[in-house]
Amino acid sequence: SPPPLDPAQREAVAAESKRLGTEVHRLFNSGRYADALSVAEQQLRLLGESYGHNHHEYATAMNNVATLYQALGRYGEAEPLLEQASKIQQRTLGHDHPHTVASLSNLATVYEAMGQSERAKAMQSLVAQMKRTWEEKQRKRK
């Protein structure tokens, strides 16, 4: 993994990542998926080079790239990214964290689109279970 960033570098990376993320959403919302994908891939590279490939921010960016592959009908490319993102998120954030659950939920959608309905159903029930576990934890904290 890359050397740790000093606070100024971390701030610069966070600002640039936020700018790229905003641009991805703007392009996505105007239906420019291929352009959005290109910017999302820039953000993924930035976070990979800055934080390493086992960081939860990198995993979230990977999920965003995969979501754009989905929007473009490129399910075969989305699937491995979502699997990898969810593994990183499970390790770094926890198996029932909302970001982990979002990646797995997207994976269920990809399975469905690829005609793998059994896998999709299994993943959807896992996602539902994880959401319940997370909500119970949040209630206990209050």
C-alpha positions in Angstrom: 0.0 0.0 0.0 1.2 3.6 -0.6 3.0 5.6 2.0 0.6 7.4 4.4 -0.5 10.9 3.4 0.1 13.9 5.5 -3.0 16.0 6.5 -2.6 18.5 3.6 -2.3 15.6 1.1 -5.3 13.8 2.6 -7.3 17.0 2.4 -6.3 17.5 -1.3 -7.2 13.9 -2.2 -10.5 14.2 -0.4 -11.3 17.5 -2.2 -10.4 16.1 -5.6 -12.3 12.9 -4.9 -15.4 14.9 -3.9 -15.1 17.0 -7.1 -14.9 13.9 -9.3 -17.8 12.3 -7.4 -19.9 15.4 -7.9 -19.1 15.3 -11.7 -19.9 11.6 -11.9 -23.4 12.3 -10.4 -24.0 15.3 -12.7 -23.1 13.3 -15.8 -25.0 10.2 -14.6 -28.2 12.3 -13.9 -28.0 13.8 -17.4 -27.8 10.3 -18.9 -24.2 10.6 -20.0 -23.2 7.2 -18.6 -20.0 6.6 -20.7 -18.7 10.1 -19.7 -19.6 9.4 -16.0 -17.8 6.1 -16.2 -14.6 7.8 -17.4 -14.7 10.2 -14.5 -15.6 7.5 -12.0 -12.5 5.5 -13.3 -10.4 8.6 -12.7 -11.7 8.8 -9.1 -11.0 5.1 -8.6 -7.4 5.5 -9.8 -6.9 8.6 -7.5 -8.1 6.7 -4.4 -6.2 3.5 -5.3 -3.0 5.5 -5.7 -3.6 7.6 -2.6 -5.1 5.1 -0.1 -4.2 1.7 -1.5 -6.5 -1.0 -2.8 -7.8 -2.2 0.6 -9.3 1.1 1.7 -13.1 1.5 2.1 -13.0 4.8 0.0 -11.4 2.8 -2.8 -14.2 0.1 -2.4 -16.9 2.8 -2.6 -15.4 4.2 -5.8 -15.2 0.7 -7.2 -18.9 0.3 -6.4 -19.6 3.5 -8.3 -17.7 2.3 -11.4 -19.6 -1.0 -11.2 -22.9 0.9 -11.0 -22.0 2.7 -14.2 -21.1 -0.7 -15.9 -24.6 -1.8 -14.8 -26.2 1.3 -16.4 -24.3 0.5 -19.6 -25.4 -3.1 -19.5 -21.9 -4.3 -18.9 -22.9 -6.8 -16.2 -19.9 -9.1 -16.6 -17.6 -6.2 -15.8 -19.7 -5.0 -12.9 -19.8 -8.4 -11.1 -16.1 -8.8 -10.1 -15.9 -5.2 -9.0 -18.9 -5.5 -6.8 -17.6 -8.8 -5.3 -14.2 -7.2 -4.6 -15.7 -3.9 -3.2 -18.0 -5.9 -0.8 -15.1 -7.9 0.4 -13.0 -4.8 1.2 -16.0 -3.2 2.8 -16.7 -6.3 5.0 -13.1 -6.2 6.2 -12.9 -2.5 6.8 -16.4 -1.4 7.7 -18.2 -4.6 8.8 -20.4 -7.1 7.1 -23.6 -5.3 7.8 -22.5 -1.7 7.2 -24.7 0.2 4.7 -21.9 0.6 2.2 -21.2 -3.2 2.3 -24.9 -3.9 2.0 -25.2 -1.4 -1.0 -22.5 -3.3 -2.9 -24.2 -6.6 -2.2 -27.6 -5.2 -3.2 -26.1 -4.0 -6.5 -24.5 -7.5 -7.0 -28.0 -9.1 -6.6 -29.3 -6.7 -9.3 -26.4 -7.8 -11.6 -27.1 -11.5 -11.0 -30.8 -10.8 -11.8 -29.8 -9.0 -15.0 -27.5 -11.9 -16.0 -30.3 -14.4 -15.6 -28.9 -15.9 -12.4 -32.1 -15.7 -10.4 -31.2 -18.2 -7.7 -28.0 -16.3 -6.9 -30.0 -13.1 -7.0 -32.6 -14.4 -4.6 -30.0 -15.7 -2.2 -28.1 -12.4 -2.2 -31.4 -10.4 -1.7 -32.2 -12.5 1.4 -28.7 -12.0 2.7 -29.0 -8.2 2.1 -32.4 -8.1 4.0 -30.8 -10.0 6.9 -27.8 -7.6 7.1 -30.1 -4.6 7.0 -32.1 -6.0 10.0 -28.9 -6.7 11.9 -27.6 -3.2 11.2 -31.0 -1.6 12.3 -31.0 -3.7 15.6 -27.4 -2.5 16.3 -28.4 1.2 15.7 -31.5 0.8 18.0 -29.3 -0.6 20.8 -26.9 2.4 20.5 -29.7 4.9 21.2 
